[in-house]
Amino acid sequence: MKEKYLFIITILFLSCKSENKKSDLSQEKIHTKDSIAEIEKPSYFQYEEYKVGHVNDGDGKRLYIDSLHYNIVKRYYKADSTKLWFEHYDDFVNDTIFNREYYKNGNLKEVKKYTYRNRIPIRKWFFYKSDGTIQKTVDHSEKYKISFDKAMQIAIENGIVKPYETELSPDSLKWRFLNWKVIEYDSIENQTKELGKGILINRTNGEIEKTETTRTYVN
């Protein structure tokens, strides 16, 4: 009888342990689904050539990673150099910016994404309370039928190559993806003239049209 009793207790213990494990996994899946931005990090170290710079002065500790394709800045709290304040990723190839800011306790404060060259808000933004729970989200992909990612795919399918520059039309109803090339250089005035060729993509219906423009700037 005693051995039978011990056997039942063992089975119940293993059963409870299994249920707890399932519960933990379920919570992990829910957490991942609701907080996908928390684990999203650009895979920039796929590029071989980059340089790393470290600064630690009166303005706090900073880490700089520079490459032809991207820049990364990690800045720590001035009062405590062990606490990460924010991470900033510039992706020149895909014309995007990815920002993550943290509370001093290590929890995420906010996650934001923009286009790099013209700072257009894109994708889903997350805002957190200091205890780590989500305060609110803002999904910029839902503002128009054609989101940045959809427009990017359309642009690539229509001959736009990376790196490109993303803009919005003056009325904000069209995406504009451009490839730029130097067509003239004035060494006396130290000016460069560039030609931009690309497409306009209607943000409401996806209709496209070709576009061309020029710009001149002082080097």
Contacts in CASP RR format, 6 or more apart in sequence:
PFRMAT RR
TARGET T0000
AUTHOR 0000-0000-0000
METHOD contacts of the structure
MODEL  1
MKEKYLFIITILFLSCKSENKKSDLSQEKIHTKDSIAEIEKPSYFQYEEY
KVGHVNDGDGKRLYIDSLHYNIVKRYYKADSTKLWFEHYDDFVNDTIFNR
EYYKNGNLKEVKKYTYRNRIPIRKWFFYKSDGTIQKTVDHSEKYKISFDK
AMQIAIENGIVKPYETELSPDSLKWRFLNWKVIEYDSIENQTKELGKGIL
INRTNGEIEKTETTRTYVN
32 39 0 8 1.000
34 134 0 8 1.000
35 126 0 8 1.000
35 134 0 8 1.000
36 124 0 8 1.000
37 111 0 8 1.000
37 124 0 8 1.000
37 126 0 8 1.000
38 108 0 8 1.000
38 111 0 8 1.000
38 126 0 8 1.000
40 98 0 8 1.000
40 111 0 8 1.000
41 89 0 8 1.000
41 98 0 8 1.000
42 70 0 8 1.000
42 89 0 8 1.000
42 91 0 8 1.000
42 98 0 8 1.000
44 50 0 8 1.000
44 65 0 8 1.000
44 67 0 8 1.000
44 69 0 8 1.000
44 70 0 8 1.000
44 72 0 8 1.000
44 89 0 8 1.000
44 91 0 8 1.000
47 67 0 8 1.000
47 68 0 8 1.000
47 69 0 8 1.000
47 70 0 8 1.000
49 67 0 8 1.000
49 68 0 8 1.000
50 65 0 8 1.000
50 66 0 8 1.000
50 67 0 8 1.000
50 70 0 8 1.000
51 65 0 8 1.000
51 66 0 8 1.000
51 67 0 8 1.000
52 63 0 8 1.000
52 64 0 8 1.000
52 65 0 8 1.000
53 63 0 8 1.000
53 64 0 8 1.000
53 65 0 8 1.000
53 66 0 8 1.000
54 61 0 8 1.000
54 62 0 8 1.000
54 63 0 8 1.000
54 64 0 8 1.000
55 61 0 8 1.000
55 62 0 8 1.000
55 63 0 8 1.000
55 64 0 8 1.000
56 62 0 8 1.000
56 81 0 8 1.000
58 78 0 8 1.000
59 78 0 8 1.000
60 75 0 8 1.000
60 76 0 8 1.000
60 77 0 8 1.000
60 78 0 8 1.000
60 81 0 8 1.000
61 75 0 8 1.000
61 76 0 8 1.000
61 81 0 8 1.000
62 73 0 8 1.000
62 74 0 8 1.000
62 75 0 8 1.000
62 76 0 8 1.000
63 72 0 8 1.000
63 73 0 8 1.000
63 74 0 8 1.000
63 75 0 8 1.000
64 71 0 8 1.000
64 72 0 8 1.000
64 73 0 8 1.000
65 71 0 8 1.000
65 72 0 8 1.000
65 73 0 8 1.000
68 92 0 8 1.000
69 91 0 8 1.000
69 92 0 8 1.000
69 93 0 8 1.000
70 89 0 8 1.000
70 90 0 8 1.000
70 91 0 8 1.000
70 92 0 8 1.000
70 93 0 8 1.000
71 88 0 8 1.000
71 89 0 8 1.000
71 90 0 8 1.000
71 92 0 8 1.000
72 87 0 8 1.000
72 88 0 8 1.000
72 89 0 8 1.000
72 90 0 8 1.000
73 87 0 8 1.000
73 88 0 8 1.000
74 84 0 8 1.000
74 86 0 8 1.000
74 87 0 8 1.000
74 88 0 8 1.000
75 84 0 8 1.000
75 85 0 8 1.000
75 86 0 8 1.000
75 88 0 8 1.000
76 82 0 8 1.000
76 83 0 8 1.000
76 84 0 8 1.000
76 85 0 8 1.000
77 83 0 8 1.000
77 84 0 8 1.000
77 85 0 8 1.000
77 104 0 8 1.000
80 104 0 8 1.000
83 102 0 8 1.000
83 104 0 8 1.000
83 106 0 8 1.000
84 102 0 8 1.000
84 106 0 8 1.000
85 101 0 8 1.000
85 102 0 8 1.000
86 99 0 8 1.000
86 100 0 8 1.000
86 101 0 8 1.000
86 102 0 8 1.000
87 98 0 8 1.000
87 99 0 8 1.000
87 100 0 8 1.000
88 97 0 8 1.000
88 98 0 8 1.000
88 99 0 8 1.000
89 97 0 8 1.000
89 98 0 8 1.000
89 99 0 8 1.000
90 97 0 8 1.000
90 116 0 8 1.000
91 97 0 8 1.000
91 98 0 8 1.000
91 116 0 8 1.000
92 116 0 8 1.000
92 163 0 8 1.000
93 162 0 8 1.000
93 163 0 8 1.000
94 152 0 8 1.000
94 162 0 8 1.000
94 163 0 8 1.000
95 115 0 8 1.000
95 116 0 8 1.000
95 117 0 8 1.000
95 163 0 8 1.000
95 164 0 8 1.000
95 165 0 8 1.000
95 166 0 8 1.000
96 113 0 8 1.000
96 114 0 8 1.000
96 115 0 8 1.000
96 116 0 8 1.000
96 122 0 8 1.000
97 112 0 8 1.000
97 113 0 8 1.000
97 114 0 8 1.000
97 115 0 8 1.000
97 116 0 8 1.000
97 119 0 8 1.000
98 111 0 8 1.000
98 112 0 8 1.000
98 113 0 8 1.000
99 110 0 8 1.000
99 111 0 8 1.000
99 112 0 8 1.000
99 113 0 8 1.000
99 114 0 8 1.000
100 108 0 8 1.000
100 110 0 8 1.000
100 111 0 8 1.000
101 108 0 8 1.000
101 109 0 8 1.000
101 110 0 8 1.000
101 111 0 8 1.000
102 108 0 8 1.000
102 109 0 8 1.000
103 109 0 8 1.000
103 128 0 8 1.000
103 130 0 8 1.000
105 130 0 8 1.000
107 128 0 8 1.000
107 130 0 8 1.000
107 131 0 8 1.000
107 132 0 8 1.000
108 126 0 8 1.000
108 128 0 8 1.000
108 132 0 8 1.000
109 127 0 8 1.000
109 128 0 8 1.000
109 130 0 8 1.000
110 125 0 8 1.000
110 126 0 8 1.000
110 127 0 8 1.000
110 128 0 8 1.000
111 125 0 8 1.000
111 126 0 8 1.000
112 121 0 8 1.000
112 125 0 8 1.000
113 121 0 8 1.000
113 122 0 8 1.000
113 123 0 8 1.000
113 124 0 8 1.000
113 125 0 8 1.000
114 120 0 8 1.000
114 121 0 8 1.000
114 122 0 8 1.000
115 122 0 8 1.000
115 148 0 8 1.000
115 166 0 8 1.000
117 165 0 8 1.000
117 166 0 8 1.000
117 167 0 8 1.000
118 165 0 8 1.000
118 166 0 8 1.000
118 167 0 8 1.000
118 168 0 8 1.000
120 148 0 8 1.000
120 166 0 8 1.000
120 167 0 8 1.000
120 168 0 8 1.000
121 140 0 8 1.000
122 140 0 8 1.000
122 141 0 8 1.000
122 147 0 8 1.000
122 148 0 8 1.000
122 149 0 8 1.000
123 139 0 8 1.000
123 140 0 8 1.000
123 141 0 8 1.000
123 147 0 8 1.000
123 148 0 8 1.000
123 149 0 8 1.000
124 137 0 8 1.000
124 138 0 8 1.000
124 139 0 8 1.000
124 140 0 8 1.000
124 141 0 8 1.000
125 137 0 8 1.000
125 138 0 8 1.000
125 139 0 8 1.000
125 140 0 8 1.000
126 134 0 8 1.000
126 137 0 8 1.000
127 134 0 8 1.000
127 135 0 8 1.000
127 136 0 8 1.000
127 137 0 8 1.000
127 138 0 8 1.000
128 134 0 8 1.000
128 135 0 8 1.000
129 135 0 8 1.000
140 147 0 8 1.000
140 148 0 8 1.000
141 147 0 8 1.000
141 148 0 8 1.000
141 149 0 8 1.000
144 203 0 8 1.000
144 204 0 8 1.000
145 203 0 8 1.000
145 204 0 8 1.000
145 205 0 8 1.000
145 206 0 8 1.000
146 154 0 8 1.000
146 175 0 8 1.000
146 201 0 8 1.000
146 202 0 8 1.000
146 203 0 8 1.000
146 204 0 8 1.000
146 205 0 8 1.000
146 206 0 8 1.000
148 166 0 8 1.000
148 175 0 8 1.000
150 206 0 8 1.000
151 166 0 8 1.000
151 175 0 8 1.000
151 177 0 8 1.000
151 201 0 8 1.000
151 203 0 8 1.000
151 206 0 8 1.000
152 166 0 8 1.000
152 177 0 8 1.000
154 199 0 8 1.000
154 201 0 8 1.000
154 206 0 8 1.000
154 208 0 8 1.000
155 164 0 8 1.000
155 175 0 8 1.000
155 177 0 8 1.000
155 198 0 8 1.000
155 199 0 8 1.000
155 201 0 8 1.000
156 162 0 8 1.000
158 199 0 8 1.000
158 208 0 8 1.000
160 177 0 8 1.000
160 178 0 8 1.000
160 179 0 8 1.000
160 198 0 8 1.000
160 199 0 8 1.000
161 179 0 8 1.000
164 177 0 8 1.000
164 178 0 8 1.000
164 179 0 8 1.000
165 177 0 8 1.000
165 178 0 8 1.000
165 179 0 8 1.000
165 180 0 8 1.000
166 175 0 8 1.000
166 176 0 8 1.000
166 177 0 8 1.000
167 175 0 8 1.000
167 176 0 8 1.000
167 178 0 8 1.000
168 174 0 8 1.000
168 175 0 8 1.000
168 176 0 8 1.000
169 176 0 8 1.000
169 200 0 8 1.000
172 203 0 8 1.000
173 202 0 8 1.000
173 203 0 8 1.000
173 204 0 8 1.000
174 200 0 8 1.000
174 201 0 8 1.000
174 202 0 8 1.000
174 203 0 8 1.000
175 200 0 8 1.000
175 201 0 8 1.000
175 203 0 8 1.000
176 198 0 8 1.000
176 199 0 8 1.000
176 200 0 8 1.000
176 201 0 8 1.000
176 211 0 8 1.000
177 198 0 8 1.000
177 199 0 8 1.000
177 201 0 8 1.000
178 196 0 8 1.000
178 197 0 8 1.000
178 198 0 8 1.000
178 211 0 8 1.000
178 213 0 8 1.000
179 196 0 8 1.000
179 197 0 8 1.000
179 198 0 8 1.000
180 194 0 8 1.000
180 195 0 8 1.000
180 196 0 8 1.000
180 215 0 8 1.000
181 194 0 8 1.000
181 195 0 8 1.000
181 196 0 8 1.000
182 192 0 8 1.000
182 193 0 8 1.000
182 194 0 8 1.000
183 193 0 8 1.000
183 194 0 8 1.000
183 195 0 8 1.000
183 214 0 8 1.000
184 192 0 8 1.000
184 193 0 8 1.000
185 191 0 8 1.000
185 192 0 8 1.000
185 193 0 8 1.000
186 192 0 8 1.000
186 193 0 8 1.000
189 218 0 8 1.000
190 218 0 8 1.000
190 219 0 8 1.000
191 216 0 8 1.000
191 217 0 8 1.000
191 218 0 8 1.000
191 219 0 8 1.000
192 216 0 8 1.000
192 217 0 8 1.000
192 219 0 8 1.000
193 214 0 8 1.000
193 215 0 8 1.000
193 216 0 8 1.000
194 214 0 8 1.000
194 215 0 8 1.000
194 216 0 8 1.000
194 217 0 8 1.000
195 212 0 8 1.000
195 213 0 8 1.000
195 214 0 8 1.000
196 212 0 8 1.000
196 213 0 8 1.000
196 214 0 8 1.000
196 215 0 8 1.000
197 210 0 8 1.000
197 211 0 8 1.000
197 212 0 8 1.000
198 210 0 8 1.000
198 211 0 8 1.000
198 212 0 8 1.000
199 208 0 8 1.000
199 209 0 8 1.000
199 210 0 8 1.000
199 211 0 8 1.000
200 208 0 8 1.000
200 209 0 8 1.000
200 210 0 8 1.000
200 211 0 8 1.000
201 207 0 8 1.000
201 208 0 8 1.000
202 208 0 8 1.000
END
